[in-house]
Amino acid sequence: MKKLKSFLLLLGMFLTMAAFAFNRCEAATARIGIDPSKLPHKLLLGASVSAYQYGGRWGLFELNTNKIMTLPIYSDVKTIPGEPEYIAYTDGSGYWGIIDCRGDWGIEISQPIYETIEDLPYYYFKVSRNGKYGWLEKQNGNVVQEPFYSEVNFINNSLLFCVCTDSGCGIARAKDAKVVKPVKYPGEFQYAGSDEYFIYYSGGGYGVVDIMDAVIAPPKYRGVKNVTYDAIYITDGGKKLGLLRMRDGKQIAQPIYDKISKLEEPGFYKVKKDGKWGAIDYDGKLIFECKYGPLEMNKMVRNYPDNQKFKDAINYNYYYDRYLEAYYYLDFLEANGRYAENILKKILSDENKSQEIKDKANELINKYGVDRSKL
């Protein structure tokens, strides 16, 4: 009986407080009028809400309906660039918090304790305190990584971030801040056009490393623009392009070309120099000098005698790259769920010719205790 009375008392207090808050909101709305856009206000660029001022404080209202979303209780509010559904606010302390504006009412998902707040596409905010950076989830404001790093950068991959300290840079998983590549590289990682490869800077040059920390290309090139399943596109530090063969890292083209295009015919690259097109093969041999138009060049390559070794080499690298990417996502998912089971089935099938990646998949099965009967 005592427990029931205590519960009823607490329930009554909660309902009273809720009613008071609602009445206060209604009263405040009545005092300032039903159209906050008639009050001093400012547009929050790119957001679905705007801000109104009342009594020297700021609140939020919906742009289309002029419906009030928060009471005027903030010292200041501002847009978070790149994120139109959340607003930063301050209580006058000089620190910022976050308001989720996706619903009918603005909900504070983070207290004003951060010096800066930035967007980290697609699911996180980058926050700083005492000159250090961490990140939190947009969905609910949960802190994933307390401000610790000297820098945190998005690398065009919603699953991974480049993180740096005074000791160097590495890569951390976005969902739990687990470091998957050691914080030891002297330069920041860059996106390489493929989720399992990263461009990095070290010792005065750029190179390429894969997700398992294997060096694909040593850091001795003036620039790396892109990585595909069969080639690494290097630069002269400017706009001129060259090629490294993915299979063994051999440089098959000096960075002297204005453009390099992969042709549909396996084993050939179309290269442009001084306004004219030519072609090189997968071994770097100049098949056609740069003196043709693009359509003429395509036709000549199609009619070139077939060389099966080029096709075989490229096909192997293509499938190796695809299965390497699948393995990486397996480890990220901790080999959990139906999606992971389907990936494992594919990797362990006869379609995959790489025993190396099959062995890696078996290691994950043992590591995460996957039920082999489901594969």
Secondary structure by P-SEA (a helix, b strand, c coil): caaaaaaaaaaaaaaaaaaaaaaaaaaaaaaaccccccccccccccccccccccccccbbbbcccccccccccccccccccccccbbbbbccccbbbbbbcccccccccccccccbbbbccccbbbbbcccccbbbbccccccccccccccccccccccbbbbbccccccccccccccccccccccbbbbbcccccbbbbbcccccccccccccccccccccccccccccbbbbcccccbbbbbccccccccccccccbbbbcccccbbbbbcccccccccccccccccccccaaaaaaaaaaccccaaaaaaaaaaaaaaaaaaaaaaaaaaccccaaaaaaaaaaaccccccaaaaaaaaaaaaaaccccccc
